[in-house]
């Protein structure tokens, strides 16, 4: 019994002597609880809505006021023609458009009814249905004798696979690359071979490139496989540019790999690297990227934090290319953000390598 107690004391000592392990063991559960508590939101909150008022009379202005007075929607501006619809949705500036037909008040007075059209971005089918129901409820409360017609864009069948399958590409690339890279480099540190590499004539940048190229090649194979399965098995459409998609996938893979390298420069053991890569990236990638819950529905602090989650930006890129046919003109901002993150992670990693070499 004495030997057993001594063994346990030794194990507790090994756990508590590593401050990084302590942060992982006690800090991550608290972070996870806060993420789940504040990120999981099914209710609608501050959705961007545009108005196409082809009548502009007292009734349509009253209904417009009712819609925005509900607190559910924020104005995304007004449009004036059919040609404004697609650019508005592709740029992400609106989630829904309310259309009032010409001579709205006159038709309502003469015929007893008038027509309200709802055009919705259905790339997120769950959110699209909530948006539709919210506007229909407001219209019915204000003018119960109005006819409402619905038009769903980019996912008219409201298939949930069109939402989740593209998101899985981001999840797979981020977790697999960051996890495998961090463990691979940390393993060499544990075995003592990293010191030999740092003392070799190879500069740190060549060591990093040599580590990431194999995983980059494997990631391209994974992306191709996922796309084929998504299209053949789940019938997920691909309406955008294939070269642009693969270029963006390479960029995001580099972001994930550079993040894995950064983790490995800080972690002392494979166990710590694995906990940080999984515990520190898994939940933020799933919860704060918009993979399941729309970012605009989250608490404001989490919306700010989500800006530093790389998967959020790549998820917008993937869904934009696959479902909407977006090009670089619509995706340049997300692309620049990912490129900036990649450069930042690599520079910090190089600095850490140089410190170890010195």
TIKEDO-623643 format. One record per residue (C-alpha): chain; residue number from 1; x, y, z; residue in three letters. Coordinates in steps of 0.25 Angstrom, whole numbers, always signed. Layout:
REM TIKEDO-623643
<kette: A, nr: NUM, u: X, v: Y, w: Z, rest: ALA>
...
END
This chain:
REM TIKEDO-623643
<kette: A, nr: 1, u: +0, v: +0, w: +0, rest: UNK>
<kette: A, nr: 2, u: +11, v: +9, w: +3, rest: UNK>
<kette: A, nr: 3, u: +18, v: +7, w: -10, rest: UNK>
<kette: A, nr: 4, u: +4, v: +10, w: -17, rest: UNK>
<kette: A, nr: 5, u: +3, v: +23, w: -10, rest: UNK>
<kette: A, nr: 6, u: +17, v: +27, w: -14, rest: UNK>
<kette: A, nr: 7, u: +14, v: +23, w: -28, rest: UNK>
<kette: A, nr: 8, u: +1, v: +32, w: -28, rest: UNK>
<kette: A, nr: 9, u: +9, v: +44, w: -22, rest: UNK>
<kette: A, nr: 10, u: +19, v: +43, w: -33, rest: UNK>
<kette: A, nr: 11, u: +8, v: +43, w: -43, rest: UNK>
<kette: A, nr: 12, u: +2, v: +55, w: -37, rest: UNK>
<kette: A, nr: 13, u: +15, v: +62, w: -36, rest: UNK>
<kette: A, nr: 14, u: +18, v: +60, w: -51, rest: UNK>
<kette: A, nr: 15, u: +4, v: +66, w: -54, rest: UNK>
<kette: A, nr: 16, u: +5, v: +78, w: -46, rest: UNK>
<kette: A, nr: 17, u: +19, v: +82, w: -49, rest: UNK>
<kette: A, nr: 18, u: +16, v: +85, w: -63, rest: UNK>
<kette: A, nr: 19, u: +9, v: +98, w: -64, rest: UNK>
<kette: A, nr: 20, u: +4, v: +96, w: -78, rest: UNK>
<kette: A, nr: 21, u: -2, v: +83, w: -74, rest: UNK>
<kette: A, nr: 22, u: -9, v: +90, w: -63, rest: UNK>
<kette: A, nr: 23, u: -15, v: +100, w: -72, rest: UNK>
<kette: A, nr: 24, u: -20, v: +89, w: -81, rest: UNK>
<kette: A, nr: 25, u: -26, v: +81, w: -70, rest: UNK>
<kette: A, nr: 26, u: -33, v: +92, w: -62, rest: UNK>
<kette: A, nr: 27, u: -34, v: +103, w: -72, rest: UNK>
<kette: A, nr: 28, u: -40, v: +96, w: -84, rest: UNK>
<kette: A, nr: 29, u: -52, v: +91, w: -77, rest: UNK>
<kette: A, nr: 30, u: -56, v: +105, w: -73, rest: UNK>
<kette: A, nr: 31, u: -54, v: +110, w: -87, rest: UNK>
<kette: A, nr: 32, u: -62, v: +99, w: -93, rest: UNK>
<kette: A, nr: 33, u: -74, v: +102, w: -83, rest: UNK>
<kette: A, nr: 34, u: -74, v: +117, w: -86, rest: UNK>
<kette: A, nr: 35, u: -73, v: +114, w: -101, rest: UNK>
<kette: A, nr: 36, u: -85, v: +104, w: -101, rest: UNK>
<kette: A, nr: 37, u: -93, v: +114, w: -92, rest: UNK>
<kette: A, nr: 38, u: -91, v: +126, w: -100, rest: UNK>
<kette: A, nr: 39, u: -89, v: +120, w: -114, rest: UNK>
<kette: A, nr: 40, u: -101, v: +111, w: -115, rest: UNK>
<kette: A, nr: 41, u: -113, v: +120, w: -120, rest: UNK>
<kette: A, nr: 42, u: -124, v: +116, w: -128, rest: UNK>
<kette: A, nr: 43, u: -132, v: +129, w: -127, rest: UNK>
<kette: A, nr: 44, u: -131, v: +139, w: -138, rest: UNK>
<kette: A, nr: 45, u: -123, v: +151, w: -134, rest: UNK>
<kette: A, nr: 46, u: -120, v: +164, w: -143, rest: UNK>
<kette: A, nr: 47, u: -122, v: +157, w: -157, rest: UNK>
<kette: A, nr: 48, u: -118, v: +166, w: -169, rest: UNK>
<kette: A, nr: 49, u: -130, v: +169, w: -177, rest: UNK>
<kette: A, nr: 50, u: -132, v: +178, w: -189, rest: UNK>
<kette: A, nr: 51, u: -145, v: +184, w: -195, rest: UNK>
<kette: A, nr: 52, u: -149, v: +184, w: -210, rest: UNK>
<kette: A, nr: 53, u: -161, v: +194, w: -209, rest: UNK>
<kette: A, nr: 54, u: -167, v: +195, w: -223, rest: UNK>
<kette: A, nr: 55, u: -179, v: +203, w: -218, rest: UNK>
<kette: A, nr: 56, u: -173, v: +212, w: -207, rest: UNK>
<kette: A, nr: 57, u: -187, v: +216, w: -201, rest: UNK>
<kette: A, nr: 58, u: -192, v: +218, w: -187, rest: UNK>
<kette: A, nr: 59, u: -195, v: +203, w: -185, rest: UNK>
<kette: A, nr: 60, u: -182, v: +198, w: -190, rest: UNK>
<kette: A, nr: 61, u: -174, v: +208, w: -181, rest: UNK>
<kette: A, nr: 62, u: -183, v: +204, w: -169, rest: UNK>
<kette: A, nr: 63, u: -179, v: +189, w: -171, rest: UNK>
<kette: A, nr: 64, u: -165, v: +193, w: -173, rest: UNK>
<kette: A, nr: 65, u: -165, v: +200, w: -160, rest: UNK>
<kette: A, nr: 66, u: -172, v: +188, w: -153, rest: UNK>
<kette: A, nr: 67, u: -161, v: +179, w: -158, rest: UNK>
<kette: A, nr: 68, u: -149, v: +187, w: -153, rest: UNK>
<kette: A, nr: 69, u: -156, v: +191, w: -140, rest: UNK>
<kette: A, nr: 70, u: -157, v: +176, w: -136, rest: UNK>
<kette: A, nr: 71, u: -143, v: +176, w: -132, rest: UNK>
<kette: A, nr: 72, u: -141, v: +163, w: -140, rest: UNK>
<kette: A, nr: 73, u: -135, v: +170, w: -153, rest: UNK>
<kette: A, nr: 74, u: -125, v: +181, w: -156, rest: UNK>
<kette: A, nr: 75, u: -126, v: +188, w: -169, rest: UNK>
<kette: A, nr: 76, u: -117, v: +184, w: -181, rest: UNK>
<kette: A, nr: 77, u: -121, v: +195, w: -189, rest: UNK>
<kette: A, nr: 78, u: -131, v: +196, w: -201, rest: UNK>
<kette: A, nr: 79, u: -130, v: +190, w: -215, rest: UNK>
<kette: A, nr: 80, u: -137, v: +195, w: -228, rest: UNK>
<kette: A, nr: 81, u: -136, v: +184, w: -238, rest: UNK>
<kette: A, nr: 82, u: -135, v: +168, w: -239, rest: UNK>
<kette: A, nr: 83, u: -120, v: +170, w: -243, rest: UNK>
<kette: A, nr: 84, u: -117, v: +175, w: -229, rest: UNK>
<kette: A, nr: 85, u: -121, v: +162, w: -222, rest: UNK>
<kette: A, nr: 86, u: -110, v: +152, w: -226, rest: UNK>
<kette: A, nr: 87, u: -99, v: +162, w: -222, rest: UNK>
<kette: A, nr: 88, u: -105, v: +166, w: -209, rest: UNK>
<kette: A, nr: 89, u: -106, v: +151, w: -205, rest: UNK>
<kette: A, nr: 90, u: -92, v: +147, w: -210, rest: UNK>
<kette: A, nr: 91, u: -86, v: +158, w: -203, rest: UNK>
<kette: A, nr: 92, u: -92, v: +154, w: -190, rest: UNK>
<kette: A, nr: 93, u: -98, v: +167, w: -188, rest: UNK>
<kette: A, nr: 94, u: -112, v: +162, w: -186, rest: UNK>
<kette: A, nr: 95, u: -119, v: +149, w: -182, rest: UNK>
<kette: A, nr: 96, u: -133, v: +152, w: -187, rest: UNK>
<kette: A, nr: 97, u: -140, v: +162, w: -196, rest: UNK>
<kette: A, nr: 98, u: -155, v: +166, w: -194, rest: UNK>
<kette: A, nr: 99, u: -161, v: +170, w: -207, rest: UNK>
<kette: A, nr: 100, u: -174, v: +179, w: -208, rest: UNK>
<kette: A, nr: 101, u: -181, v: +178, w: -221, rest: UNK>
<kette: A, nr: 102, u: -185, v: +191, w: -229, rest: UNK>
<kette: A, nr: 103, u: -198, v: +199, w: -225, rest: UNK>
<kette: A, nr: 104, u: -198, v: +191, w: -212, rest: UNK>
<kette: A, nr: 105, u: -207, v: +200, w: -204, rest: UNK>
<kette: A, nr: 106, u: -217, v: +202, w: -216, rest: UNK>
<kette: A, nr: 107, u: -217, v: +186, w: -218, rest: UNK>
<kette: A, nr: 108, u: -220, v: +185, w: -203, rest: UNK>
<kette: A, nr: 109, u: -231, v: +195, w: -204, rest: UNK>
<kette: A, nr: 110, u: -237, v: +190, w: -217, rest: UNK>
<kette: A, nr: 111, u: -235, v: +175, w: -216, rest: UNK>
<kette: A, nr: 112, u: -235, v: +173, w: -201, rest: UNK>
<kette: A, nr: 113, u: -221, v: +166, w: -202, rest: UNK>
<kette: A, nr: 114, u: -207, v: +169, w: -207, rest: UNK>
<kette: A, nr: 115, u: -194, v: +161, w: -209, rest: UNK>
<kette: A, nr: 116, u: -182, v: +161, w: -201, rest: UNK>
<kette: A, nr: 117, u: -170, v: +153, w: -206, rest: UNK>
<kette: A, nr: 118, u: -159, v: +148, w: -198, rest: UNK>
<kette: A, nr: 119, u: -145, v: +144, w: -204, rest: UNK>
<kette: A, nr: 120, u: -136, v: +137, w: -195, rest: UNK>
<kette: A, nr: 121, u: -122, v: +132, w: -195, rest: UNK>
<kette: A, nr: 122, u: -124, v: +117, w: -192, rest: UNK>
<kette: A, nr: 123, u: -109, v: +113, w: -191, rest: UNK>
<kette: A, nr: 124, u: -113, v: +111, w: -177, rest: UNK>
<kette: A, nr: 125, u: -126, v: +104, w: -177, rest: UNK>
<kette: A, nr: 126, u: -129, v: +105, w: -163, rest: UNK>
<kette: A, nr: 127, u: -127, v: +120, w: -162, rest: UNK>
<kette: A, nr: 128, u: -135, v: +122, w: -175, rest: UNK>
<kette: A, nr: 129, u: -147, v: +116, w: -169, rest: UNK>
<kette: A, nr: 130, u: -146, v: +124, w: -156, rest: UNK>
<kette: A, nr: 131, u: -144, v: +136, w: -164, rest: UNK>
<kette: A, nr: 132, u: -156, v: +133, w: -173, rest: UNK>
<kette: A, nr: 133, u: -165, v: +130, w: -161, rest: UNK>
<kette: A, nr: 134, u: -161, v: +143, w: -154, rest: UNK>
<kette: A, nr: 135, u: -165, v: +152, w: -166, rest: UNK>
<kette: A, nr: 136, u: -178, v: +144, w: -168, rest: UNK>
<kette: A, nr: 137, u: -182, v: +146, w: -154, rest: UNK>
<kette: A, nr: 138, u: -179, v: +161, w: -154, rest: UNK>
<kette: A, nr: 139, u: -187, v: +163, w: -167, rest: UNK>
<kette: A, nr: 140, u: -199, v: +154, w: -162, rest: UNK>
<kette: A, nr: 141, u: -199, v: +163, w: -149, rest: UNK>
<kette: A, nr: 142, u: -199, v: +176, w: -157, rest: UNK>
<kette: A, nr: 143, u: -208, v: +172, w: -169, rest: UNK>
<kette: A, nr: 144, u: -214, v: +158, w: -168, rest: UNK>
<kette: A, nr: 145, u: -220, v: +158, w: -182, rest: UNK>
<kette: A, nr: 146, u: -207, v: +159, w: -189, rest: UNK>
<kette: A, nr: 147, u: -201, v: +147, w: -198, rest: UNK>
<kette: A, nr: 148, u: -187, v: +144, w: -195, rest: UNK>
<kette: A, nr: 149, u: -179, v: +136, w: -205, rest: UNK>
<kette: A, nr: 150, u: -165, v: +130, w: -202, rest: UNK>
<kette: A, nr: 151, u: -153, v: +128, w: -211, rest: UNK>
<kette: A, nr: 152, u: -141, v: +121, w: -206, rest: UNK>
<kette: A, nr: 153, u: -128, v: +123, w: -213, rest: UNK>
<kette: A, nr: 154, u: -115, v: +114, w: -213, rest: UNK>
<kette: A, nr: 155, u: -122, v: +103, w: -206, rest: UNK>
<kette: A, nr: 156, u: -136, v: +102, w: -210, rest: UNK>
<kette: A, nr: 157, u: -139, v: +88, w: -205, rest: UNK>
<kette: A, nr: 158, u: -134, v: +93, w: -191, rest: UNK>
<kette: A, nr: 159, u: -124, v: +81, w: -191, rest: UNK>
<kette: A, nr: 160, u: -116, v: +81, w: -178, rest: UNK>
<kette: A, nr: 161, u: -105, v: +73, w: -185, rest: UNK>
<kette: A, nr: 162, u: -102, v: +86, w: -193, rest: UNK>
<kette: A, nr: 163, u: -99, v: +93, w: -180, rest: UNK>
<kette: A, nr: 164, u: -91, v: +83, w: -172, rest: UNK>
<kette: A, nr: 165, u: -83, v: +75, w: -183, rest: UNK>
<kette: A, nr: 166, u: -76, v: +88, w: -188, rest: UNK>
<kette: A, nr: 167, u: -73, v: +91, w: -173, rest: UNK>
<kette: A, nr: 168, u: -67, v: +78, w: -171, rest: UNK>
<kette: A, nr: 169, u: -56, v: +81, w: -181, rest: UNK>
<kette: A, nr: 170, u: -52, v: +92, w: -172, rest: UNK>
<kette: A, nr: 171, u: -53, v: +84, w: -159, rest: UNK>
<kette: A, nr: 172, u: -44, v: +72, w: -165, rest: UNK>
<kette: A, nr: 173, u: -34, v: +81, w: -171, rest: UNK>
<kette: A, nr: 174, u: -32, v: +89, w: -158, rest: UNK>
<kette: A, nr: 175, u: -32, v: +78, w: -148, rest: UNK>
<kette: A, nr: 176, u: -24, v: +68, w: -156, rest: UNK>
<kette: A, nr: 177, u: -13, v: +77, w: -160, rest: UNK>
<kette: A, nr: 178, u: -11, v: +85, w: -148, rest: UNK>
<kette: A, nr: 179, u: -12, v: +72, w: -139, rest: UNK>
<kette: A, nr: 180, u: -2, v: +64, w: -148, rest: UNK>
<kette: A, nr: 181, u: +8, v: +75, w: -150, rest: UNK>
<kette: A, nr: 182, u: +8, v: +79, w: -135, rest: UNK>
<kette: A, nr: 183, u: +10, v: +64, w: -130, rest: UNK>
<kette: A, nr: 184, u: +20, v: +61, w: -141, rest: UNK>
<kette: A, nr: 185, u: +30, v: +73, w: -137, rest: UNK>
<kette: A, nr: 186, u: +27, v: +71, w: -122, rest: UNK>
<kette: A, nr: 187, u: +31, v: +56, w: -124, rest: UNK>
<kette: A, nr: 188, u: +44, v: +60, w: -129, rest: UNK>
<kette: A, nr: 189, u: +47, v: +69, w: -118, rest: UNK>
<kette: A, nr: 190, u: +44, v: +58, w: -108, rest: UNK>
<kette: A, nr: 191, u: +53, v: +49, w: -115, rest: UNK>
<kette: A, nr: 192, u: +64, v: +59, w: -116, rest: UNK>
<kette: A, nr: 193, u: +65, v: +59, w: -131, rest: UNK>
<kette: A, nr: 194, u: +59, v: +73, w: -132, rest: UNK>
<kette: A, nr: 195, u: +72, v: +79, w: -125, rest: UNK>
<kette: A, nr: 196, u: +80, v: +72, w: -136, rest: UNK>
<kette: A, nr: 197, u: +72, v: +78, w: -147, rest: UNK>
<kette: A, nr: 198, u: +73, v: +92, w: -141, rest: UNK>
<kette: A, nr: 199, u: +88, v: +90, w: -140, rest: UNK>
<kette: A, nr: 200, u: +89, v: +86, w: -155, rest: UNK>
<kette: A, nr: 201, u: +92, v: +95, w: -166, rest: UNK>
<kette: A, nr: 202, u: +78, v: +96, w: -170, rest: UNK>
<kette: A, nr: 203, u: +71, v: +109, w: -167, rest: UNK>
<kette: A, nr: 204, u: +58, v: +109, w: -159, rest: UNK>
<kette: A, nr: 205, u: +50, v: +112, w: -171, rest: UNK>
<kette: A, nr: 206, u: +55, v: +100, w: -178, rest: UNK>
<kette: A, nr: 207, u: +52, v: +91, w: -166, rest: UNK>
<kette: A, nr: 208, u: +38, v: +97, w: -166, rest: UNK>
<kette: A, nr: 209, u: +35, v: +95, w: -181, rest: UNK>
<kette: A, nr: 210, u: +41, v: +81, w: -180, rest: UNK>
<kette: A, nr: 211, u: +31, v: +77, w: -169, rest: UNK>
<kette: A, nr: 212, u: +18, v: +83, w: -176, rest: UNK>
<kette: A, nr: 213, u: +20, v: +79, w: -190, rest: UNK>
<kette: A, nr: 214, u: +16, v: +64, w: -187, rest: UNK>
<kette: A, nr: 215, u: +4, v: +68, w: -180, rest: UNK>
<kette: A, nr: 216, u: +0, v: +78, w: -190, rest: UNK>
<kette: A, nr: 217, u: +0, v: +67, w: -201, rest: UNK>
<kette: A, nr: 218, u: -8, v: +58, w: -192, rest: UNK>
<kette: A, nr: 219, u: -18, v: +70, w: -190, rest: UNK>
<kette: A, nr: 220, u: -20, v: +72, w: -205, rest: UNK>
<kette: A, nr: 221, u: -24, v: +57, w: -206, rest: UNK>
<kette: A, nr: 222, u: -33, v: +58, w: -194, rest: UNK>
<kette: A, nr: 223, u: -40, v: +70, w: -200, rest: UNK>
<kette: A, nr: 224, u: -42, v: +63, w: -214, rest: UNK>
<kette: A, nr: 225, u: -48, v: +51, w: -207, rest: UNK>
<kette: A, nr: 226, u: -57, v: +59, w: -199, rest: UNK>
<kette: A, nr: 227, u: -62, v: +67, w: -211, rest: UNK>
<kette: A, nr: 228, u: -65, v: +54, w: -219, rest: UNK>
<kette: A, nr: 229, u: -72, v: +48, w: -208, rest: UNK>
<kette: A, nr: 230, u: -80, v: +61, w: -205, rest: UNK>
<kette: A, nr: 231, u: -84, v: +62, w: -219, rest: UNK>
<kette: A, nr: 232, u: -87, v: +47, w: -223, rest: UNK>
<kette: A, nr: 233, u: -93, v: +42, w: -209, rest: UNK>
<kette: A, nr: 234, u: -99, v: +55, w: -203, rest: UNK>
<kette: A, nr: 235, u: -102, v: +62, w: -216, rest: UNK>
<kette: A, nr: 236, u: -96, v: +75, w: -211, rest: UNK>
<kette: A, nr: 237, u: -95, v: +85, w: -223, rest: UNK>
<kette: A, nr: 238, u: -82, v: +91, w: -228, rest: UNK>
<kette: A, nr: 239, u: -85, v: +103, w: -236, rest: UNK>
<kette: A, nr: 240, u: -73, v: +111, w: -234, rest: UNK>
<kette: A, nr: 241, u: -58, v: +111, w: -239, rest: UNK>
<kette: A, nr: 242, u: -51, v: +98, w: -236, rest: UNK>
<kette: A, nr: 243, u: -37, v: +104, w: -238, rest: UNK>
<kette: A, nr: 244, u: -41, v: +115, w: -228, rest: UNK>
<kette: A, nr: 245, u: -46, v: +105, w: -218, rest: UNK>
<kette: A, nr: 246, u: -33, v: +97, w: -218, rest: UNK>
<kette: A, nr: 247, u: -25, v: +110, w: -217, rest: UNK>
<kette: A, nr: 248, u: -33, v: +114, w: -205, rest: UNK>
<kette: A, nr: 249, u: -32, v: +100, w: -199, rest: UNK>
<kette: A, nr: 250, u: -17, v: +101, w: -200, rest: UNK>
<kette: A, nr: 251, u: -17, v: +114, w: -193, rest: UNK>
<kette: A, nr: 252, u: -25, v: +109, w: -182, rest: UNK>
<kette: A, nr: 253, u: -17, v: +96, w: -181, rest: UNK>
<kette: A, nr: 254, u: -4, v: +105, w: -179, rest: UNK>
<kette: A, nr: 255, u: -12, v: +113, w: -168, rest: UNK>
<kette: A, nr: 256, u: -15, v: +100, w: -161, rest: UNK>
<kette: A, nr: 257, u: -1, v: +95, w: -163, rest: UNK>
<kette: A, nr: 258, u: +6, v: +108, w: -158, rest: UNK>
<kette: A, nr: 259, u: -3, v: +107, w: -146, rest: UNK>
<kette: A, nr: 260, u: +1, v: +93, w: -143, rest: UNK>
<kette: A, nr: 261, u: +15, v: +97, w: -144, rest: UNK>
<kette: A, nr: 262, u: +13, v: +109, w: -134, rest: UNK>
<kette: A, nr: 263, u: +7, v: +99, w: -124, rest: UNK>
<kette: A, nr: 264, u: +19, v: +90, w: -125, rest: UNK>
<kette: A, nr: 265, u: +28, v: +101, w: -122, rest: UNK>
<kette: A, nr: 266, u: +21, v: +104, w: -109, rest: UNK>
<kette: A, nr: 267, u: +18, v: +90, w: -105, rest: UNK>
<kette: A, nr: 268, u: +28, v: +81, w: -98, rest: UNK>
<kette: A, nr: 269, u: +21, v: +68, w: -99, rest: UNK>
<kette: A, nr: 270, u: +13, v: +61, w: -110, rest: UNK>
<kette: A, nr: 271, u: +2, v: +60, w: -99, rest: UNK>
<kette: A, nr: 272, u: +1, v: +75, w: -97, rest: UNK>
<kette: A, nr: 273, u: +2, v: +77, w: -112, rest: UNK>
<kette: A, nr: 274, u: -10, v: +68, w: -114, rest: UNK>
<kette: A, nr: 275, u: -18, v: +74, w: -103, rest: UNK>
<kette: A, nr: 276, u: -16, v: +88, w: -108, rest: UNK>
<kette: A, nr: 277, u: -19, v: +84, w: -123, rest: UNK>
<kette: A, nr: 278, u: -31, v: +76, w: -120, rest: UNK>
<kette: A, nr: 279, u: -37, v: +84, w: -108, rest: UNK>
<kette: A, nr: 280, u: -32, v: +97, w: -112, rest: UNK>
<kette: A, nr: 281, u: -36, v: +96, w: -127, rest: UNK>
<kette: A, nr: 282, u: -48, v: +86, w: -127, rest: UNK>
<kette: A, nr: 283, u: -58, v: +94, w: -120, rest: UNK>
<kette: A, nr: 284, u: -55, v: +108, w: -125, rest: UNK>
<kette: A, nr: 285, u: -54, v: +102, w: -139, rest: UNK>
<kette: A, nr: 286, u: -68, v: +95, w: -138, rest: UNK>
<kette: A, nr: 287, u: -75, v: +106, w: -129, rest: UNK>
<kette: A, nr: 288, u: -69, v: +119, w: -134, rest: UNK>
<kette: A, nr: 289, u: -68, v: +117, w: -149, rest: UNK>
<kette: A, nr: 290, u: -82, v: +117, w: -153, rest: UNK>
<kette: A, nr: 291, u: -82, v: +102, w: -155, rest: UNK>
<kette: A, nr: 292, u: -94, v: +99, w: -147, rest: UNK>
<kette: A, nr: 293, u: -99, v: +112, w: -141, rest: UNK>
<kette: A, nr: 294, u: -99, v: +126, w: -149, rest: UNK>
<kette: A, nr: 295, u: -88, v: +135, w: -144, rest: UNK>
<kette: A, nr: 296, u: -98, v: +147, w: -144, rest: UNK>
<kette: A, nr: 297, u: -107, v: +139, w: -134, rest: UNK>
<kette: A, nr: 298, u: -95, v: +138, w: -123, rest: UNK>
<kette: A, nr: 299, u: -93, v: +148, w: -112, rest: UNK>
<kette: A, nr: 300, u: -85, v: +160, w: -116, rest: UNK>
<kette: A, nr: 301, u: -72, v: +156, w: -109, rest: UNK>
<kette: A, nr: 302, u: -72, v: +142, w: -116, rest: UNK>
<kette: A, nr: 303, u: -74, v: +149, w: -129, rest: UNK>
<kette: A, nr: 304, u: -62, v: +157, w: -127, rest: UNK>
<kette: A, nr: 305, u: -54, v: +145, w: -123, rest: UNK>
<kette: A, nr: 306, u: -59, v: +137, w: -135, rest: UNK>
<kette: A, nr: 307, u: -51, v: +147, w: -144, rest: UNK>
<kette: A, nr: 308, u: -38, v: +140, w: -140, rest: UNK>
<kette: A, nr: 309, u: -43, v: +126, w: -143, rest: UNK>
<kette: A, nr: 310, u: -38, v: +122, w: -157, rest: UNK>
<kette: A, nr: 311, u: -49, v: +112, w: -160, rest: UNK>
<kette: A, nr: 312, u: -59, v: +123, w: -159, rest: UNK>
<kette: A, nr: 313, u: -53, v: +130, w: -172, rest: UNK>
<kette: A, nr: 314, u: -50, v: +117, w: -179, rest: UNK>
<kette: A, nr: 315, u: -65, v: +113, w: -177, rest: UNK>
<kette: A, nr: 316, u: -70, v: +125, w: -183, rest: UNK>
<kette: A, nr: 317, u: -61, v: +123, w: -195, rest: UNK>
<kette: A, nr: 318, u: -65, v: +108, w: -197, rest: UNK>
<kette: A, nr: 319, u: -80, v: +111, w: -196, rest: UNK>
<kette: A, nr: 320, u: -79, v: +123, w: -205, rest: UNK>
<kette: A, nr: 321, u: -71, v: +115, w: -216, rest: UNK>
<kette: A, nr: 322, u: -79, v: +102, w: -215, rest: UNK>
<kette: A, nr: 323, u: -93, v: +108, w: -213, rest: UNK>
<kette: A, nr: 324, u: -93, v: +122, w: -218, rest: UNK>
<kette: A, nr: 325, u: -82, v: +122, w: -229, rest: UNK>
<kette: A, nr: 326, u: -75, v: +133, w: -222, rest: UNK>
<kette: A, nr: 327, u: -62, v: +137, w: -229, rest: UNK>
<kette: A, nr: 328, u: -49, v: +145, w: -223, rest: UNK>
<kette: A, nr: 329, u: -57, v: +158, w: -225, rest: UNK>
<kette: A, nr: 330, u: -66, v: +153, w: -213, rest: UNK>
<kette: A, nr: 331, u: -56, v: +146, w: -205, rest: UNK>
<kette: A, nr: 332, u: -44, v: +155, w: -205, rest: UNK>
<kette: A, nr: 333, u: -46, v: +159, w: -191, rest: UNK>
<kette: A, nr: 334, u: -46, v: +145, w: -185, rest: UNK>
<kette: A, nr: 335, u: -34, v: +141, w: -194, rest: UNK>
<kette: A, nr: 336, u: -26, v: +153, w: -189, rest: UNK>
<kette: A, nr: 337, u: -30, v: +150, w: -174, rest: UNK>
<kette: A, nr: 338, u: -25, v: +135, w: -176, rest: UNK>
<kette: A, nr: 339, u: -12, v: +139, w: -183, rest: UNK>
<kette: A, nr: 340, u: -9, v: +149, w: -172, rest: UNK>
<kette: A, nr: 341, u: -12, v: +138, w: -161, rest: UNK>
<kette: A, nr: 342, u: -3, v: +129, w: -168, rest: UNK>
<kette: A, nr: 343, u: +9, v: +139, w: -169, rest: UNK>
<kette: A, nr: 344, u: +7, v: +143, w: -155, rest: UNK>
<kette: A, nr: 345, u: +7, v: +128, w: -150, rest: UNK>
<kette: A, nr: 346, u: +20, v: +125, w: -158, rest: UNK>
<kette: A, nr: 347, u: +27, v: +137, w: -153, rest: UNK>
<kette: A, nr: 348, u: +24, v: +134, w: -139, rest: UNK>
<kette: A, nr: 349, u: +28, v: +120, w: -141, rest: UNK>
<kette: A, nr: 350, u: +41, v: +124, w: -147, rest: UNK>
<kette: A, nr: 351, u: +44, v: +133, w: -136, rest: UNK>
<kette: A, nr: 352, u: +42, v: +122, w: -126, rest: UNK>
<kette: A, nr: 353, u: +51, v: +113, w: -134, rest: UNK>
<kette: A, nr: 354, u: +62, v: +124, w: -135, rest: UNK>
<kette: A, nr: 355, u: +61, v: +125, w: -119, rest: UNK>
<kette: A, nr: 356, u: +63, v: +111, w: -117, rest: UNK>
<kette: A, nr: 357, u: +75, v: +111, w: -127, rest: UNK>
<kette: A, nr: 358, u: +81, v: +122, w: -120, rest: UNK>
END
